[in-house]
Amino acid sequence: MSKGATIGTLLAVIAAVVIAWLLAEFVFHLAVFLVKLVIVAVVAAIVFFVLWLIFRAKTSD
């Protein structure tokens, strides 16, 4: 095995680790964003229906 091949392999391994790290970081942030989005949608739906019930009750008086 030549010294150039060893250095090339080492650089490829380092590049693979860096790319995997960045990809994992991106996927983690995307998952957190999606969870927040779902929570916001659920809370918004609950608030909407509560307000709808309040205003519906006031207009029927």
Secondary structure, 3 states (H helix, E strand, C coil): CCHHHHHHHHHHHHHHHHHHHHHHHHHHHHHHHHHHHHHHHHHHHHHHHHHHHHHHHHHCC
